[in-house]
Amino acid sequence: MSFKKLSAFKQFDNQGFFGPKILMAMSEEPWLDFDSGKKLGTKLNVVVWQDHSDYGDPTITNVGQTLSVKIAGREPQQIITPHLVRLINPEATIYGEYQNQLSVRADDVEDIEGGE
């Protein structure tokens, strides 16, 4: 038997995932609705700069992985200098054939100094 919509019951530990990571903002672009083209906010493109997560295997890290973070209502800055950021109230959903992709939204971002 094949159940439907099981992913609706999978919870992602946002704090557990994003808490031990330092992200580097690399660029911003408008976040547009796929169907209508209406501007919804900003897509902030970030790279995992530091990863202090405990994956149970010290050889595993997500340093260097990229994410596109959608922020509703935010105007994109056309030219940004890469800088360290922390996501405010991130919410991620796992998707993909191998369940190894993340769709991320956040209320906003804040700049941080150093790598903590």
C-alpha positions, 0 to 999 in steps of 0.5 A: 500500500502506498500512502499519500502526502506523508511529507505533510507530517514530516517536521524539520528542526529549523533551530537544530539545523540553522542554529549551529551554522554561519551563513554568508550572504552572496547576492540578492534578487527579486522573488517573483511569483512563477505564474503571475510574475508579481514581485513577492520579495527577495531571494537571498542567496547564501552559502554555509560558511561554517557548520558546527552541527553534530551529524554523528560523523565528524567527516560530514559537513555542509560547508560550501552548500548554497541556499536560496532564502525567500523573504516576503516583502523585502526589497532586494539590494542589487549589489551587495558585498558578501557578509555574514548573516543570521536568518530570522525565524527560518522555516524549511521544507525538505523536498526532492526525489532523495529528500535532500533539498531544502526550500527556505523562507525567513522573516528577515536576516540580520548581519553578524560580525565575525564567525562567532 
